[in-house]
Amino acid sequence: MWFVKGDKLFTTDFLSDVVKSDTPSKGLHEWEQSLVEAEHVISRLSFEGQMIYDPMMGSGTTGVAAVKLGRRFTGIEIDSDKFEVAKARIGNNLFRRKNCDEN
């Protein structure tokens, strides 16, 4: 499900209903999703610099995909332990992206 501010959805590409994905490990969260799927959806429904919001962040897969693709990200997670996992994952990817951008 996605929400868009304004009256028009601007997509960058075709959104496929079938995505060849990797099997998530489920080691960080029992509902962990594949990074491949998150990147597919985010890359096609948003542009660099736009905000991606995940109200049930879990282990942060959506946030990791968002920062890898140059989007801003806000997430909420009720489980404080899972929130710390997500925060660390997203922070590590922000650090990697910043270092890649500088090189």
C-alpha positions in Angstrom: 0.0 0.0 0.0 1.3 3.5 -0.7 0.0 7.0 -0.3 0.9 10.0 -2.4 0.7 13.7 -1.5 -1.3 15.5 -4.2 -3.7 14.2 -6.8 -1.2 12.4 -9.2 1.1 9.4 -8.9 4.3 9.9 -10.7 6.1 6.6 -11.3 9.6 6.2 -12.7 9.0 2.8 -14.3 6.6 -0.1 -14.6 5.7 -1.7 -11.3 5.8 -5.5 -11.8 3.5 -7.8 -9.9 6.2 -10.5 -10.0 9.7 -9.8 -8.7 12.5 -12.4 -8.7 13.7 -12.1 -5.2 16.0 -13.5 -2.6 14.7 -15.5 0.4 15.1 -13.3 3.5 16.9 -14.9 6.4 14.3 -14.1 9.0 17.2 -13.8 11.4 16.6 -10.2 12.3 12.8 -10.3 12.4 10.1 -13.0 12.0 8.4 -10.9 9.3 11.7 -9.9 7.5 11.2 -9.1 3.8 13.7 -9.3 0.9 15.7 -6.2 0.2 15.2 -6.9 -3.6 11.5 -6.5 -3.3 11.7 -3.3 -1.3 14.2 -1.8 -3.8 11.9 -2.7 -6.7 8.9 -1.0 -5.3 10.7 2.1 -3.9 12.7 2.6 -7.1 9.5 2.6 -9.2 7.2 4.6 -7.0 9.5 7.4 -5.9 12.4 9.6 -7.0 15.7 10.4 -5.3 15.3 12.8 -2.4 11.6 11.9 -1.8 10.4 10.6 1.6 9.6 7.0 2.2 7.7 6.2 5.4 7.2 2.8 7.0 4.8 2.7 10.0 5.7 -0.9 10.9 9.4 -0.9 10.3 10.4 -4.2 11.9 14.1 -4.8 11.2 14.3 -1.9 8.8 14.4 -3.5 5.3 12.4 -0.6 3.8 14.7 1.9 5.4 17.8 0.2 4.1 16.4 0.1 0.6 15.3 3.7 0.8 18.7 5.0 1.8 20.5 2.8 -0.8 18.3 4.4 -3.4 18.9 8.0 -2.2 15.5 8.5 -0.6 14.9 10.1 2.8 13.3 7.7 5.3 11.1 7.8 8.4 10.0 4.7 10.2 8.2 3.7 13.3 8.5 0.5 15.3 6.7 -0.4 18.6 9.2 -3.1 19.6 12.2 -1.2 21.1 14.6 -4.1 20.4 13.6 -4.3 16.8 13.8 -0.5 16.5 17.4 -0.6 17.6 18.2 -3.3 15.0 16.5 -1.3 12.3 18.3 1.9 13.4 21.7 0.2 13.2 21.0 -1.4 9.8 19.8 1.9 8.3 22.7 3.8 9.9 25.2 1.4 8.5 23.8 1.9 5.0 23.7 5.6 5.4 27.4 5.5 6.3 28.2 3.3 3.3 26.3 5.5 0.9 28.0 8.7 2.2 31.4 7.0 1.8 30.6 5.9 -1.7 29.3 9.4 -2.7 32.5 10.9 -1.4 34.8 8.6 -3.4 
